[in-house]
Amino acid sequence: MAIVWGDTEEVQRAVKESFQANLEKILKEKGRIKVDDLFNLIKHDNNLLTDYQRILLGIEDLKSTGKIFLDDENFIQLAKVTVFEEGELKEKNVCDIEHREEDIKEKKEIIRKYSEINPYA
């Protein structure tokens, strides 16, 4: 899999995160898209086989983590969950919830580090 995602763990992580962000942006704009149309949007002419493998592996990874849904007609769409927020039920994308949780964790870490530096604040 090193050929598909990159040589080092850092490169692999960056490529996977970039793919996820691109797919999320496309799905937010279009709502849903066929796998073949996604390939035409993301491909590069110099390494089509690698791009196709990366797209298929990326879709499978996101599907297995519950971030996207792939139906029988090969349409991809963002997975949604219903949450109770501000006194009402709302449908939210799983990716948006995950981004919010990551942002909260990052802010908590910043507060923790600042309190270590300046305990009187």
Secondary structure per residue as TSV (DSSP state, phi and psi in degrees):
chain	resnum	aa	ss	phi	psi
A	1	M	-	360.0	-9.0
A	2	A	H	-62.3	-34.2
A	3	I	H	-66.0	-38.8
A	4	V	H	-73.2	-46.5
A	5	W	H	-99.0	-23.7
A	6	G	-	133.8	171.2
A	7	D	S	-81.0	-42.1
A	8	T	S	-106.8	163.7
A	9	E	H	-61.6	-37.3
A	10	E	H	-64.5	-43.6
A	11	V	H	-66.0	-42.8
A	12	Q	H	-59.6	-44.9
A	13	R	H	-62.0	-44.2
A	14	A	H	-64.5	-42.1
A	15	V	H	-66.0	-42.6
A	16	K	H	-64.0	-43.5
A	17	E	H	-65.7	-38.1
A	18	S	H	-65.0	-44.0
A	19	F	H	-60.4	-46.3
A	20	Q	H	-61.3	-43.8
A	21	A	H	-64.7	-42.0
A	22	N	H	-64.1	-44.7
A	23	L	H	-64.7	-41.8
A	24	E	H	-61.2	-42.9
A	25	K	H	-63.7	-44.9
A	26	I	H	-61.5	-45.1
A	27	L	H	-68.5	-32.4
A	28	K	H	-68.5	-34.3
A	29	E	H	-75.4	-44.1
A	30	K	H	-98.5	-19.2
A	31	G	S	88.7	-55.0
A	32	R	E	-154.3	158.1
A	33	I	E	-152.4	146.9
A	34	K	E	-75.7	150.9
A	35	V	H	-58.9	-41.3
A	36	D	H	-63.5	-40.0
A	37	D	H	-68.1	-35.9
A	38	L	H	-62.4	-42.7
A	39	F	H	-59.2	-42.8
A	40	N	H	-65.1	-29.7
A	41	L	H	-77.3	-35.2
A	42	I	H	-99.0	-20.4
A	43	K	-	-62.8	156.1
A	44	H	-	-120.7	141.6
A	45	D	T	-69.5	-19.3
A	46	N	T	-85.7	-17.9
A	47	N	-	-147.4	68.2
A	48	L	H	-64.1	-42.8
A	49	L	H	-62.7	-44.6
A	50	T	H	-63.4	-41.9
A	51	D	H	-62.0	-43.1
A	52	Y	H	-64.5	-43.1
A	53	Q	H	-62.6	-43.5
A	54	R	H	-61.7	-43.1
A	55	I	H	-63.8	-47.2
A	56	L	H	-63.8	-43.3
A	57	L	H	-66.7	-39.6
A	58	G	H	-64.5	-42.2
A	59	I	H	-63.0	-44.9
A	60	E	H	-62.3	-40.6
A	61	D	H	-64.5	-46.6
A	62	L	H	-67.0	-34.6
A	63	K	H	-67.3	-42.0
A	64	S	H	-70.0	-25.9
A	65	T	T	-89.4	-1.8
A	66	G	T	82.0	19.5
A	67	K	S	-90.7	-25.5
A	68	I	E	-132.2	165.9
A	69	F	E	-126.6	132.8
A	70	L	E	-117.9	117.2
A	71	D	-	-89.7	-177.0
A	72	D	T	-66.5	-22.5
A	73	E	T	-94.2	13.3
A	74	N	S	65.3	31.1
A	75	F	E	-92.8	135.5
A	76	I	E	-105.5	138.2
A	77	Q	E	-146.4	157.2
A	78	L	E	-67.4	138.8
A	79	A	-	-74.5	140.9
A	80	K	E	-124.3	150.5
A	81	V	E	-129.7	153.6
A	82	T	E	-95.5	127.4
A	83	V	E	-124.9	151.0
A	84	F	E	-94.6	113.2
A	85	E	E	-143.1	133.4
A	86	E	T	54.9	39.3
A	87	G	T	79.6	10.1
A	88	E	E	-147.7	162.5
A	89	L	E	-85.5	132.6
A	90	K	E	-133.5	146.6
A	91	E	E	-93.9	128.7
A	92	K	E	-130.1	149.2
A	93	N	E	-70.3	140.5
A	94	V	H	-59.6	-38.7
A	95	C	H	-62.4	-40.1
A	96	D	H	-64.6	-40.2
A	97	I	H	-64.6	-43.1
A	98	E	H	-62.9	-42.3
A	99	H	H	-61.9	-40.3
A	100	R	H	-64.8	-42.7
A	101	E	H	-63.6	-40.8
A	102	E	H	-63.7	-39.7
A	103	D	H	-64.4	-41.7
A	104	I	H	-64.1	-44.0
A	105	K	H	-60.8	-42.0
A	106	E	H	-63.6	-43.2
A	107	K	H	-66.5	-38.3
A	108	K	H	-63.0	-40.1
A	109	E	H	-65.4	-39.8
A	110	I	H	-62.9	-43.8
A	111	I	H	-63.6	-42.9
A	112	R	H	-61.6	-45.5
A	113	K	H	-65.4	-39.7
A	114	Y	H	-65.4	-39.1
A	115	S	H	-68.2	-26.9
A	116	E	H	-70.0	-38.6
A	117	I	H	-73.3	-44.6
A	118	N	-	-128.3	83.6
A	119	P	T	-70.5	-10.8
A	120	Y	T	-94.1	0.7
A	121	A	-	-82.0	360.0
